[in-house]
Amino acid sequence: MSVYLGDEAATASYAQRLARILPVDFAGWTVLLDGDLGAGKSTFARALLNSLGHTGLVPSPTYTLVEPYRLNGGNVYHVDLYRVASADELRFLGWSELDDGLRLVEWPGRAPELAASADLRVHLDYAGTGRRAAVEGLSDRGRAVAAALAATD
């Protein structure tokens, strides 16, 4: 199922809805943010982080690759794989050390193997002057969250 997002505010609102549905203890969750350049992945990530309690700026992790956030609900790691050439490079990022929090991953297509252990995929695509978002549950708990999110539409 997909949802039309007419503008940046609608994208942020959709991310806020997802944040309200995620479990309070989101440690070990992986959310993949998929879509073309400019489709709204970073906008979605910023809104999700703000909804989970982050109050500062949310820089793009394009060059740092991982931006950690310590929130009251736990750790969130905003990961950008755009500059990663293969899944083999994930170990150099300390990927296995990020399982104590929510991994929010932009450009997951750079490491397609991540989908096998991820919980949700949020696909953002262009739709006229707006965007279209589709949320897919990839694990049992991810499917439950995706169904709950779809029920709010």
Contacts in CASP RR format, 6 or more apart in sequence:
PFRMAT RR
TARGET T0000
AUTHOR 0000-0000-0000
METHOD contacts of the structure
MODEL  1
MSVYLGDEAATASYAQRLARILPVDFAGWTVLLDGDLGAGKSTFARALLN
SLGHTGLVPSPTYTLVEPYRLNGGNVYHVDLYRVASADELRFLGWSELDD
GLRLVEWPGRAPELAASADLRVHLDYAGTGRRAAVEGLSDRGRAVAAALA
ATD
1 134 0 8 1.000
1 135 0 8 1.000
1 150 0 8 1.000
1 153 0 8 1.000
2 132 0 8 1.000
2 133 0 8 1.000
2 134 0 8 1.000
3 14 0 8 1.000
3 132 0 8 1.000
3 133 0 8 1.000
3 134 0 8 1.000
3 153 0 8 1.000
4 10 0 8 1.000
4 127 0 8 1.000
4 130 0 8 1.000
4 131 0 8 1.000
4 132 0 8 1.000
5 11 0 8 1.000
5 14 0 8 1.000
5 124 0 8 1.000
5 127 0 8 1.000
5 130 0 8 1.000
5 131 0 8 1.000
5 132 0 8 1.000
5 133 0 8 1.000
6 127 0 8 1.000
6 129 0 8 1.000
6 130 0 8 1.000
6 131 0 8 1.000
7 130 0 8 1.000
8 40 0 8 1.000
8 43 0 8 1.000
10 130 0 8 1.000
10 131 0 8 1.000
11 40 0 8 1.000
11 43 0 8 1.000
11 44 0 8 1.000
11 47 0 8 1.000
11 124 0 8 1.000
11 131 0 8 1.000
11 133 0 8 1.000
12 43 0 8 1.000
12 44 0 8 1.000
12 46 0 8 1.000
12 47 0 8 1.000
13 47 0 8 1.000
14 44 0 8 1.000
14 47 0 8 1.000
14 133 0 8 1.000
15 43 0 8 1.000
15 44 0 8 1.000
15 45 0 8 1.000
15 46 0 8 1.000
15 47 0 8 1.000
15 48 0 8 1.000
15 51 0 8 1.000
16 47 0 8 1.000
16 48 0 8 1.000
16 50 0 8 1.000
16 51 0 8 1.000
17 149 0 8 1.000
17 152 0 8 1.000
18 48 0 8 1.000
18 122 0 8 1.000
18 135 0 8 1.000
18 145 0 8 1.000
18 149 0 8 1.000
19 47 0 8 1.000
19 48 0 8 1.000
19 51 0 8 1.000
19 52 0 8 1.000
20 51 0 8 1.000
21 145 0 8 1.000
21 148 0 8 1.000
21 149 0 8 1.000
21 152 0 8 1.000
22 29 0 8 1.000
22 52 0 8 1.000
22 102 0 8 1.000
22 145 0 8 1.000
23 29 0 8 1.000
23 141 0 8 1.000
23 145 0 8 1.000
24 73 0 8 1.000
25 73 0 8 1.000
25 74 0 8 1.000
26 73 0 8 1.000
26 74 0 8 1.000
26 76 0 8 1.000
26 101 0 8 1.000
26 102 0 8 1.000
27 74 0 8 1.000
27 75 0 8 1.000
27 99 0 8 1.000
27 100 0 8 1.000
27 101 0 8 1.000
27 102 0 8 1.000
28 99 0 8 1.000
28 100 0 8 1.000
28 101 0 8 1.000
28 102 0 8 1.000
28 103 0 8 1.000
29 101 0 8 1.000
29 102 0 8 1.000
29 103 0 8 1.000
29 119 0 8 1.000
29 120 0 8 1.000
29 141 0 8 1.000
30 102 0 8 1.000
30 103 0 8 1.000
30 105 0 8 1.000
30 114 0 8 1.000
30 117 0 8 1.000
30 118 0 8 1.000
30 119 0 8 1.000
30 120 0 8 1.000
31 48 0 8 1.000
31 102 0 8 1.000
31 103 0 8 1.000
31 104 0 8 1.000
31 105 0 8 1.000
31 118 0 8 1.000
31 119 0 8 1.000
31 120 0 8 1.000
31 121 0 8 1.000
31 122 0 8 1.000
32 105 0 8 1.000
32 108 0 8 1.000
32 114 0 8 1.000
32 115 0 8 1.000
32 118 0 8 1.000
32 120 0 8 1.000
32 121 0 8 1.000
32 122 0 8 1.000
32 138 0 8 1.000
33 41 0 8 1.000
33 44 0 8 1.000
33 45 0 8 1.000
33 104 0 8 1.000
33 105 0 8 1.000
33 106 0 8 1.000
33 107 0 8 1.000
33 108 0 8 1.000
33 122 0 8 1.000
33 124 0 8 1.000
34 41 0 8 1.000
34 107 0 8 1.000
34 108 0 8 1.000
34 109 0 8 1.000
34 121 0 8 1.000
34 122 0 8 1.000
34 123 0 8 1.000
34 124 0 8 1.000
35 41 0 8 1.000
35 123 0 8 1.000
35 124 0 8 1.000
35 125 0 8 1.000
36 125 0 8 1.000
36 126 0 8 1.000
39 124 0 8 1.000
39 125 0 8 1.000
39 126 0 8 1.000
39 131 0 8 1.000
40 124 0 8 1.000
40 131 0 8 1.000
41 106 0 8 1.000
41 107 0 8 1.000
41 124 0 8 1.000
42 58 0 8 1.000
42 60 0 8 1.000
42 106 0 8 1.000
44 122 0 8 1.000
44 124 0 8 1.000
44 133 0 8 1.000
45 58 0 8 1.000
45 78 0 8 1.000
45 104 0 8 1.000
45 106 0 8 1.000
46 58 0 8 1.000
48 104 0 8 1.000
49 58 0 8 1.000
49 69 0 8 1.000
49 71 0 8 1.000
49 76 0 8 1.000
49 78 0 8 1.000
49 104 0 8 1.000
50 58 0 8 1.000
52 71 0 8 1.000
52 73 0 8 1.000
52 76 0 8 1.000
52 102 0 8 1.000
53 71 0 8 1.000
53 72 0 8 1.000
53 73 0 8 1.000
54 69 0 8 1.000
54 71 0 8 1.000
54 76 0 8 1.000
58 67 0 8 1.000
58 78 0 8 1.000
59 67 0 8 1.000
60 80 0 8 1.000
61 67 0 8 1.000
61 78 0 8 1.000
61 79 0 8 1.000
61 80 0 8 1.000
61 106 0 8 1.000
62 80 0 8 1.000
62 82 0 8 1.000
62 83 0 8 1.000
63 83 0 8 1.000
65 79 0 8 1.000
65 80 0 8 1.000
65 81 0 8 1.000
65 83 0 8 1.000
65 84 0 8 1.000
65 93 0 8 1.000
66 77 0 8 1.000
66 78 0 8 1.000
66 79 0 8 1.000
66 80 0 8 1.000
66 93 0 8 1.000
66 94 0 8 1.000
66 98 0 8 1.000
67 77 0 8 1.000
67 78 0 8 1.000
68 75 0 8 1.000
68 76 0 8 1.000
68 77 0 8 1.000
68 78 0 8 1.000
69 75 0 8 1.000
69 76 0 8 1.000
69 77 0 8 1.000
69 78 0 8 1.000
74 101 0 8 1.000
74 102 0 8 1.000
75 98 0 8 1.000
75 100 0 8 1.000
75 101 0 8 1.000
75 102 0 8 1.000
76 101 0 8 1.000
76 102 0 8 1.000
76 104 0 8 1.000
77 98 0 8 1.000
77 101 0 8 1.000
77 102 0 8 1.000
77 103 0 8 1.000
77 104 0 8 1.000
78 104 0 8 1.000
78 106 0 8 1.000
79 93 0 8 1.000
79 98 0 8 1.000
79 103 0 8 1.000
79 104 0 8 1.000
79 105 0 8 1.000
79 106 0 8 1.000
80 105 0 8 1.000
80 106 0 8 1.000
80 107 0 8 1.000
81 105 0 8 1.000
81 106 0 8 1.000
81 107 0 8 1.000
81 108 0 8 1.000
81 109 0 8 1.000
81 110 0 8 1.000
81 111 0 8 1.000
82 106 0 8 1.000
82 107 0 8 1.000
82 110 0 8 1.000
84 90 0 8 1.000
84 93 0 8 1.000
84 107 0 8 1.000
84 110 0 8 1.000
84 111 0 8 1.000
85 110 0 8 1.000
86 110 0 8 1.000
86 111 0 8 1.000
87 110 0 8 1.000
87 111 0 8 1.000
87 112 0 8 1.000
87 113 0 8 1.000
87 114 0 8 1.000
89 111 0 8 1.000
90 111 0 8 1.000
90 114 0 8 1.000
105 114 0 8 1.000
105 118 0 8 1.000
108 114 0 8 1.000
108 115 0 8 1.000
108 118 0 8 1.000
108 121 0 8 1.000
115 121 0 8 1.000
115 138 0 8 1.000
117 139 0 8 1.000
118 138 0 8 1.000
118 139 0 8 1.000
119 137 0 8 1.000
119 138 0 8 1.000
119 139 0 8 1.000
119 141 0 8 1.000
119 142 0 8 1.000
119 145 0 8 1.000
120 135 0 8 1.000
120 136 0 8 1.000
120 137 0 8 1.000
120 138 0 8 1.000
120 142 0 8 1.000
120 145 0 8 1.000
120 146 0 8 1.000
121 135 0 8 1.000
121 136 0 8 1.000
121 137 0 8 1.000
121 138 0 8 1.000
122 133 0 8 1.000
122 134 0 8 1.000
122 135 0 8 1.000
123 133 0 8 1.000
123 134 0 8 1.000
123 135 0 8 1.000
123 136 0 8 1.000
124 131 0 8 1.000
124 132 0 8 1.000
124 133 0 8 1.000
125 131 0 8 1.000
125 132 0 8 1.000
125 133 0 8 1.000
125 134 0 8 1.000
126 132 0 8 1.000
135 146 0 8 1.000
135 149 0 8 1.000
135 150 0 8 1.000
136 146 0 8 1.000
137 143 0 8 1.000
137 145 0 8 1.000
137 146 0 8 1.000
END
